[in-house]
Amino acid sequence: MQIPRRFPDWEFPFAVALICVVAAAWGDIARELLRYDRPAIADGEVWRLLSGHFVHLGYQHLALNLAGLALVWFLVGRRFGTRQWSLLATICIAVMSTAFWFLDADMHWYVGLSGLLHGLLVAGAMRGIPSLPWESVTICILVAAKLAYEQLVGPLPGSELAAGGAVVVNSHLYGAAGGALSAIVLYIMPTHSTPPGKENP
């Protein structure tokens, strides 16, 4: 059995936070240019499929998502290394944007990091099941319960007020699905053997 990392690498969340903060500093200009915008994407502005996940409604929304990023890292950040987290994020975003395009045709625009955060949390929890089963399964159950509530009832009470705007609950569902898929992809990918007593990055 591979030994979980003792401490998380912080390069990935730092890079994500930096991108979000820089985009926020440009205000409405960046938001209009970078958000997921279906009509603009249809006109060829395909970068929005990626960039829309790193811009926010405002500083309140940004602060909420960065706090969520720190919480995710505290819970599961040590489960993967920087390169693996980067691959996981890429898969999650690809799944989310594809789902937006084909399943949510009536959604004209979207911004925010929360869908990706759900994906990273699910991927990290799934990775920890063999070595930290109780902690990891508990996280998975709580995320599943939250997603079920959002799909059946709507956004959690107070979440729209905290974000400063409407919450797209499907982004959380698609992000979690992307996280589960990416965890499976990394599980089946061939990896180098880990010497006894050494931690796998």
Buried (B, 14 or more C-beta within 10 A) or exposed (E): EEEBBEEBBEEBBEBBBEBBBEBBEEEEEBBEBBBBBBEBBEEEBEEBBBBBBBBBBBEBBBBBBBEBBEEBBEBBBBBBBBEBBBBBBEBBBBBBBEBBBEEBEEBEBBBBBBBBBBBBBBBBBBBBBEEBEEBBBEBBEEBEEBBEBBEEEEBBEEBEEBBBBEBBBBBBBBBBBBBBBBBEEBEEEEEEEEEEEEEBE
